[in-house]
């Protein structure tokens, strides 16, 4: 199949969140399977030109993108992903993409990603790349399905392409004033926009993607159902319900080349299901590095997260003082974000200096170290479209405590002491009682060493590899291309 991917992020070139991880893995897996893959991404000024040298795409000149009265001139460059054979097409326009961050609150934010969308389509048209499926991601490229059905409806190259929209996080929708309609390049199809929204003075990119995409995916099966209800639908649940037959949930995968204790180059002691001794050595190393005492038999709970409301860590901060005093475990938190949450964990460290370490910021070494050295990983998200850290934790034998939502519900199965089955401790109610139950239940099993070993091994033998998840996308692409 001929597959066109258009996205605002792609690891390792430009990463903000989980979208970048998907884009860094899924197109590459499809390329490995022999499909003809093209990926288009903005040429952000922050991309490491020394690591990823850009070369002008041969045979393509400058492309003029007309957005209302504004003409945006772009060029297309190629960057090779080392060791893969896959080249990424980067849309160059310094005026739009040479900024400090991937996303901004600038007045031309809509133009930045409209230019990407049109440039990708025009580049394909000019190079006679005829895609079977155009796969766009989240709000920045969500107008592509509408563009295909209007501006390119009769185009011999793009007119027959099927469109697929993946929603990575429904809360981010790309809402702009209705006055930008003329700048979408679709002023001639103004009747195809959501008229009620235009009358209310706004234009929602993601809403129109949901309206016009031939297929819609989300990043976990449970999240695909949750967003069709009012609690997690972010105002779009009615529209999603009307298209429920086209909404499919496919879990994100994990790159076990990077996240596996048997081969992780970052952790000091490697280990696996056949020999777990390295895990305790990593724990001792981690505690020493963070200035906490190592005491055999004392469980260590770990957190690696953005400190924002969605992640639910205010619950952990609320119950931690009482549980630390009563149960005597240790806690390591790595992350940054909202000042109120940073302050809560700083206070917790001050109150329990021998039990708690809060590392404000991010360290890839510590992120790997916590997955390898902690006994338990805590992830109490209010909602979680997919989540990756619980998948890393399972592979590292670090038992997850999670709120039963989204991808967390799909990937962590409740431990059953009668059967010895299950991989962690999902709690139902997102409140203090729920997370308290999760921590108490986990630490009760921790004291039963044979049961804990079984629980660890259950998680370590799970398979959430991209090679498995990509097969589901491949089947979906095949169905889409045969429409």
ABEGO torsion letter per residue (X at the ends): XBBBBBBABBOAABBABAAAAAAAAAAAAAAAAGBBBBBBBBBBAABBAAABBBBBBBGBBBBBBBBEABBBBBBBBBBBBBGAGBBBBBBBBAAAABBABABBABAAAAAAAAAAAAAAAAAAAAAGBBBABBBBBEAAAAAAAAAAAAAAAABAAAAABBBBBBBABAABAGBBBAAAAAAAGAAAAAAABBAAAAAAGBBBAAAAAAAABABBBBABAAAAAAAABAAAAGGAAAAAAAAAAABBBBBBBBBAAABBAAABAABABBBBAABAAAAAAAAAAAAAAAGBBBBBGBBBBBBBBBBBAAAGAAAAAAAAAAAAAAAGBBBBBBEBEBAAAAAAAAAAAAABAAABBBBBEBBAAAAAAAAAABABBBBABABBAAEAAAAAAAAAGBBBBBBBBEAAAAABBBBBAAAGBEABBBBABBBAAAAAAAAAAAAAAAABAAAAAAAAAAAAABBABAAAAAAAAAAAAAAAAAX
